[in-house]
Structure formats: structure tokens, C-alpha cells
Amino acid sequence: MKILFFSENFPPETNAAATRVYERACYWIKAGHDVTVITQAPNFPYGKIFKGYRNRLRAVEEMGGIRVVRVKTFMASNSGVILRTIDFLSFMLSGILAGLFEKKPDVVISTSPQFFAAVAGWFVGKMRRIPFVFELGDLWPASIVAVGAMGQGFLLRLVEKLELYLYRSAACVVALTPAFKKNLIGRGIDAGKIAVVINGVDLPRYRPVPRDREFAEKLWLTRNFVVGYVGTLGMAHGLENVLAAAHHAREEPNMRFLFAGPGAVRERLMKLADEEELGNVVFLAPQPKEKVPAVWSLCDVALVHLKDLPVFAEVIPSKIFEAMAMGLPILLIAPKGDATAIVEADEAGLIVPPEDPGALADAAIRLARDQTLREKLAKNALTAAARHSREHQANQMMAAITAAAEGRGAEAGARVDAVRPPKAPAR
């Protein structure tokens, strides 16, 4: 099958969407499919082009067997609304132009939360008379309203109408969480065309390894108990709460809170930690994708953190599954929802209510002092990782894509549910 995929983010960017699209597509390539990804020059989250790339009208490269077409866009950092919206719109227009001149595929797919990438995929599908699959990675614009980046008003209502039109027009919708499917059904979208493909982890890339000596020595973490947040430091995560917890835990001499990743609030967090003289907080500069397992190796506990907002009860952070594959106990701070249900069901970690820094500090100290509990949760996490493999996710989504290509998008949900997990690789 010939697949055309729109995703504004793609490696060497390391955010969840870039990783998800790339790792899944690698499995489709192995299965004999032809995949072309239309994206932009890597620049997320700071709006600055990565070394070795240029913002050209069109540049083609190959990555893991995937044909990657990078188009020229306006670039902005991952903060604010106006410039980011111009960024999104520029990718939509450049992506449409590139997509119309590609060899005709069998199906076109777009992934959110970059909502206007979905518009590009829909338009190309319409013009070329091929099925359009909408992968729903976030309930946009609801999520940006939740963090205060957009207010209520005419513009929001207009975007929501366009959002619903895209869902209805898609041959099928692939939702990353059950709550997303429930949300769409409640808004009148046909349940049969909505397939749930929960995020996962590429097991060959992530596995338990000894603490990376070079990183540990550089950060003075060779003998510390490390509670690590690895990933984007964004507006949705409420990470100021972690700094408050670090303040509560200052009397625990060997404990360190590690922030590893880029993001819109990184500089603010560093400034706050410095102002409050939090010597137990450590920041590691953003690392390339291939270094992420080494970063995870620094951690004794994986910290997953979301703001206390209803919309984030429907989110399942991908770092949960990376942590599982690394054999790490999880310390999850999130409103009750899909993410907490997974960690509870797999007995893979402790769950703390959001915006309670004292409780977060207490849970971290408990894990530091109770080795038996820590080892039990780590073992459960590693066992659970096999149920959340990227290979399984790729096979599930391919079932939905195939249904759409055959003109049977209304069967996508049932077809995905029928896909059984592959045998876990030896670890």
C-alpha cells in the first residue's frame, strides 16, 4: 500500500508525535508498504532549525526506508498563539502543495495535535479522490483552551465546527485514547469509524540498562536517587508543582529531581529553581532521540506529570510506555482518567493527585526508602511493556488504514479491536 502521511513533527525532533509517526512507519516499511511523510525542517520546540538542515522549498531524504519530504514553513517557538498559528497555517499550505504533486497514494493520513495538518490531509484526499484517515492525538482546540492559550469566542466556535467537519469527512478516525473516542461519539461521530490505538513503545529501542556513566558524572548523579521527568517541558504539564515538591523533599539528602528535555517552560523552570536555591533539581539539555534510553537510565523512578484539568484526564503520555520498557516504577501525577487507569491496571507505579506537592514529595521519598515496593512496581512495569509495543500499535493502525483504503472505514473500530499483540521480543 502507498501511504502519504502529514506530520509537522518528525525525527530528528523527539516529541511524542515525531516518535510515534516514525517508529510505526518503520514497521509498515518492514511489512512491504510504501510510506512518504510530508513534514518540515526540524525546529521543535524552539522554532530554530536543527544543525545540518535548511528551510528549503522542498527537500527529500530517506530515513529508515521512509521517504521524507520536508517543506518550507514559517517557524515559531512552542509558546504563544499568533506566531504558532502562522506556523501551523504555513505548514498546511506548503504541505498541500507538496501533497498534490506526489505520486497518487492509496490513502492519506494526518496526525494531530497540529490541527491544520489534518486540514492538509483532508484537502489532498479530496482533490486526489483518495481516503483520508485522521489520527487524533489530542482534542485540539480543547487542549489549548485548557492551558489558556486560546479563549472562548467566535474563533473558537469556528475552529470547533471545522474540527467536527474533519471527523465526519474522514474515512475513519484513529484515536489515541478511549476517552477521545467517547468524546467524538458524544458529539455525533459514528462509533464504528473510530478506532482506538493507544500509544506505545518500540521495545527493541528501550530496555533496562545500567546508569549511563558519562551523563551521571556530568550531572553529579552517580550516587543519587533520581526522580526523572524525561520529555517535553510544556504548558500542559504543570511542572512548577515538581519544584514545589523538590522544596518539600530538601531534607532527603540523596534525592534529585531531574528534568530532561526541551519545551516552552524550560527556561522559566530553571529560573525558578535557581531563585529558590533548589540544589536537588537538575536540568539536562535536550538530547537526540538515540540518547533518550541513556537519559532514562539515570532515573530510579519515572515521573509523569499533567495539569489538573479535565481535558488531561483523556491524555495518555507516551513516556509512560517508555518508562515501562526501561523497567522503571512510575510516579504519575494526573487527573483520574485513561492514564491513571493504565498504571493502576498494570500495577506499575504510584498515583498522586495533581497540585499537591507535599503528596508528590512523600510518594517520591516512599519509593526511595522502600526498595521492595520499588522493585515490585518496576517488575510489573517491564511485564506490562510487552502489551504496549509499538509493533502492536503499528499493526492495529494498519488494520484501520486498510479498512479505509477498501472503502470500509465504518469497520475500522472492529478491525482494530480484532488485532492480537505480537509475541514480545527477547529482552
N, C-alpha and C positions, 0 to 999 in steps of 0.2 A: 504494500500500500504506500502511496505517496502522500506524505503528511506535510502541511505547511503550518508552522507554529509561530504565533506572535507573542513575544515576551520582552518587555522593555529591559528586564534584568536577565543576565546570563553570565557565566564564568568568563573572565576571572573574578567577577563580583561574587560575593559569598553569602548574600542574604538568602532567605528561605526559598523565594520564588526561583532565583537563579539556580540554586542547587537542585530543587525539585525537578525543574524542566530538563536540566542537563542529565541528571542521573537516570531519570526514566527513559529519556530518549536514547541513551546508550543501550538499554535493554531492547528497545524497539529495533535499533540497528542490528543487534545480535540476532534478532528474530527474522531479519531479512527485509525490514521495512526501510523506506527511503524518507529521511527526515531533513527538512530545511527549517531553520529557525531565523526569523526576522527579528533583529534586536538593534541596539545602539552601541556606540563605543562605550566600554565600561567606565563608569564615573560615579556610581552609587557608593556611599550616601552623600558625599561632599560636593558633587557636581564638578569634580575635577577629573580629567581624563587620566586613566592609568598609564604608567610608563610603557612605551612601545606601541601605543595606539594613537590614531588621529581621528578627528571628527570629519570624516570624508562623506561625500555624497553617497557613495556606495563602496563597500569593501567586503570581499568574500574570503573566508578562511574555512578550514576544516578542523573540527575538534571532536576527537573520539568517534570519527566516522560521520558526524553530524555536519551538514553543510550550514555554515553560519553566515548570514548576510547582515552586515552592520550598516545602518543608515544614519544620515546626518540629522542631528536634533539640536534644539536649544537645551542647555544643561543647567540645572539648578540644584542646590543642596536640598537634602530631605528635611526641610523645615519651611514654615510659611505656607501660603496658599497660592498667591497670584503667580509667582515665578514657577512653582511646581506645576500649576495648571498649564502654563505655557509650555513647559517641558513635556507634559503628557500629550497636549494637543499637537505639538511638533512631531512627536513620535507617531501619533495616529496618522498624520498627513504623509510623512515620509514612508511609513510602513505600508499605507495603502498604495502609494505609487510603486514601491518595490514589489508588493504582492501581485499587482496587476500585470507585471511583466515577467513573473516567474512562470516556469512551465506549469501547466494546469495540474494541480494536485487532485487527489481523491477526496480530501477533506481538509478544512482549515480550522485551526484551534486557536483560541486566545486565552490567556490566563490573567486573572486579576490578582492583587488589588489595583493594578493600574487599569482603571475602568475604561479609558479611551483606547487601550489596546484591544479591548473587546469590540469596540465600535469598528476598529480597523478590520478585525477578523470577520465581523458580520458583513461589512461593506464588500470586502473582497469575495466572500462567499456568495453574496447576492449578485455581484457583477459577473462572476465566473460560473454561476449556477452549480455550486457545489455545497454540500452540507457544512454548516457551521456548528462547532462544539464550543460551548462556553464553560471554561473551568473556573469555578467560583472559589477563589482563595480568600476572599474577605467580603463582608457585606458593605461594600462601598456604595453610596456615600455615608451610610450609618456610622461606620467606624471613625471617619474624620470628624463627623459632628460630635461624636462621643469624646474626642480629645480636645475639642474646642477649636479645631482648625476651620470649621465652617458653621455658620449659624443657620437658624431656621429662616425661611423666606421663600421668595419666588424662585430663585436659582436652585435651591434645594429641591423644591417640588418638581421643577423641570427635569433635573437630573434623575430623580426617582422615577419619573414617567419613562425616561429613556432606558433606565435600568430594567424596568419591567418589560418594556418592549423587546429588549435584547433577550431576556429569558424566554419570552413567548416565541420569538423568531428562531431561536436556536433549535437545531435538530435534537440536541439533548444538552443537559446541564450536568457537569461533574462537580459535585460539592465536596469540599474537604472535610466537612463535619456533618453529623446527623442533624445538628441544630440548624445549619444552613438550609438543609432540605425542608425541615419543618417550617422554617421561616417562609420559604418560597411557596410551599403548599398553602400556608395560611394567607398568602397574597394572590392566590388563584392560579398558580402554575401547576400544570399536570404532573401528578406524582410519579407516573410511570416513566417520564422522560428525565427524571432527576436521579442520577446515580451518585452514591456516596463512596468516595475513595479517600479514606483517611490518610494523612501524611505518614511518612515512614523514614527509614534509614537504609543506606546502602551498606549491608553487612560486610562485604569484602573491604570496605574502606575504614570501618570503625570496629575496634575490638579492644579489650583490656590490654594495656601496655604499661611498662614501668614509667615512673615520672621522668619526663624529659630533663636530662641533666643540664643542658645548656640554658633552657628557659628558667629552670628552677634556680640556678646560680645567679643568673642575670637579675631575677626579681627577689632574691633572698628568700626563697621558699623551700629550701631543701629540707628543713626540719619543722615546717609548719603544717597545721591542719587547715586546708584550703576549701572554702565555700566559694565555688566559682560560677559566675554568670558569663556564659560564652555565647555571643551573638550580637545582634543589633541593639544598640542603646537608644531606643526610640521613645517617642511621646506616649506610646500606648503602654509602656512598661512600669511606670510609676517607681523608678529606681531610687528616688530620693528616700523612699521607705527603707531601702537597704542601708543607706548611710546612717539613718536613724538607728537601725538595728545594730550596726557596727559600733555606734556610740554606746549602746546598752551592753555590748559584749567586750568592751575595752579591758575588763578585768580578766578576760580569758587570754593568758599571755601568748599562747602559740597559735591562736586563731587568726586567719587572714581572710578578708573578703576580696575576691579577685573579679575585676571587670575586664573582659577581653573582647574587644570588638569595636566597630565604628558606630556612628549614629548621631542623631540630631542633638542629643542631650549630653554627649560625652564630655565636652568642654565644661559645661555647667556642673556636672558631677565632680569633675576633677577640681574645679574651683571651690565647690562646697566642701569637699574632703580636705582640701588644703586650709580653708578658713577655719574649719572645726578641728584641725590638727588630728585627723584620724589616721594614726600611724598603722592601723590594722587594715587599711584599704589600699589595694594595689591595682594599678591600671597597666594593662599590656596593650601595646599598639596593635592595630588591626593586622591580621596575618593572612597570607594567601591560603586558598582552600586546602591545599595539600598539607598545610601545617596545623589544621584545626584538630586532628586527633592528638597531636603533641600538646596542644593547648589544653585539651580535655584531660590529658594525663597529669596535669598539675593539680587537678581537683580531687578532693576526697569526697565531696558532695556536689551535685549539680543543682544550681539554683535556677529555678524557672519562675518568672515574676511578671504579673499583669496587673493593670489598674483595676480598682473595684468599680467596674461599670458593667451594666447588664449585657452590653454588646460583646464584652470579652469573655462572658460565660460560654459563648458559642465558638471560641477560638481554641485550637489545639496547637500550641507552639511545637515546631519541628525539633527543637532542641531536647524535648522530652525523649524522643526516639534515639537521637544521637547519644544521649546520656545512658540510656538503657544498653545500647550496643557496646558502650565503653565499660559497662559493668559498674555504674555509679549509682548510689542511692540518690533519690530525687527529693529536693525540698521545694515544694510547689506552693507558690503564693498566687492565688487566683480566685475569682468568684466561683461559686459552685456551678458546675456545668460539664461539658464534654471532657475537658482536660482533667478535671478532678476525678471524673468517673473512671477514666483510663488508669490513672495512677492508683486509685483505690482498688479497682478490679484486679490489677496486676500485683497489688501489694508491693509496689516498687518504691515507695517513699512516704514522707510525711507531708501533710497538707495544713497550711496555716492561712487563716483569713487575711485578706488584703488590709493594708493600712493599720497594722498592729505590729509596730517594730519590736515591742517587747516580746511578743509571742514568737516572732521570727528569730530573735536572738536566743530565746530559750530553746527553740527547736534545734538551732544550729549547735548550741552547747550540748544538748542532749545527744545528738549524733556524734559529736566529738568525744564524749565521755563513755558512750555505750557501744563498744566495738561489736558486741554480739548482735545488737539491733542493726548496726550499720552493715555488717556482713550479710545478714539475712535479707535486708532490702536490696543490697547490691546483687545478690544471687537471683532474687526474684526479677529484678530489672533485666539482667542478662538473659534469663529464660524468656521473658516477655518480648525481647527484641526480635526474636525469630517470627513472631506473629505480626510484626510491623515492618517487614522488609520492603525495601524499595522495589525489588523484583516483583513481589506480590502486587504492589501498587501499580507497577507498570503493566502487568498482565490484566489487572482489573480495568484500568483506563482503556487499554486496547480493546477490551470487550465492548465498552461504551462507544469508542471510536468506530469499531466495526459495525455496530448496530446503526450508527448514524450514517455511515457510508452506504449501507444497504437499504437506506430509507426506512429503517425500523427503530428510529430514535425513541419511540414510545416504549420500547422493550429494554432500553439501556439499563434502567434500575435493576430489573430482574436478571439480566445477563451478568451484570457486575456481581450481584449477590451470589451467583452460581459459581464464581471463580474460586477455586480452592488454593490455599497457600502452597508454594513450592517447598520442597524439603530444604531446611536450613543448611547452609554450608558448614563444614567442619571448622571449629574455632579453636 
